[in-house]
């Protein structure tokens, strides 16, 4: 059997040789943290950042949410300590295993054990522990609050390359993180744009024109029951779901957990014949929840015939022609809180068609205008979906890198 050597599977070609095994305690100096008395306002006025474990984002060593500040007196009169910029912050108690790099001089709570390195690259060590995300968990002990001690960290063994290789690996992974941050920001901005433009469209501050350039007629007030009939789904439980079933089906719980606003692919199948068969363009609303009324006011659009729809689903079906996507966006985003008011009950909240069929809505009578609005908002959603796919792809890429670039 060949002897395993300390080299990564994926490596920059200019580097060679084995990585060196050492103890974390050999790399620098450790410090703990503490919390100044929260009852003393004088401690919480200043310009020195102070963080708790909740300010560290799991899987992200670069970004720390700083929103509390203390001063020199706070440090002098409490157990907290000033931790130097570029130190490695290990969450050792609540939130165990989270790691970040201090991007400025700061102080931490007692839930941290902090390491200031002598010569090694902080970001490399940070990424190393991301790649070994279960490494710290095995040191957890206790029943009520798990945690590892400073000595646990000091005796922890790890494999290190040269400083130059550390820096190159850290720089490369940081560039991947930058791309993740850019895509995350882009997705957030698109979501904000979607929210803002929907408000303007449904408030009629933005109007589309007909293909010939003419104005569409004024929007009209209608009762929801004037536009849709209400049908209640029937039967079907989790026990009816089978992998190779002959009929596609949707359970009411899946409307909360498995589907976006527009169902593009039905994921569940059954051999049961129970349930109401869908018609293309049905709008689906869950009938009950154990949380809050607002959770019931999510409308999902199904563009597929003959899907079996289980119990506790309200099916809105057009009495005349209409654009399902338009009504899905309109009800979920613009009339969400109005719709939620029709929920009844406390422990279990119910909302049925008979409750909300009299709800007044103001809509464009022109199918052409409904189509234009639906197509525009769908195009925004397509951009959001594209960014989310890119984001998922690069996160998976980073995950693979972390698995292969470290020993």
MOKAFEN-V135164 format. One line per field, one symbol per residue. burial: + if it has 16 or more other ideal C-beta (glycine too) atoms within 10 Angstrom, else -. A space follows every 50 residues. Layout:
burial=???
This chain:
burial=-------+--+-------+----++-++-+++++++------++-+-+++ +++-++---+++-+---+-++--++--+-+--+--++++++++--+++++ ++---++++++++++++--+++++++++++++---+--+-------++-+ -++--+-+-++---++-+++--+--++--+--+--++--+---+---+-- ++-----+-------+--+----++-++-++-+-++---++-----++++ +++++---+-+++--+-+++-+-+++-++-+++++++++---+-++++++ ++-+--++++++++++++---++++++++++++++---++-++-----++ +++-+++-+-+-++----++++++-++---+--+--+--++--++--+-- ++--+++
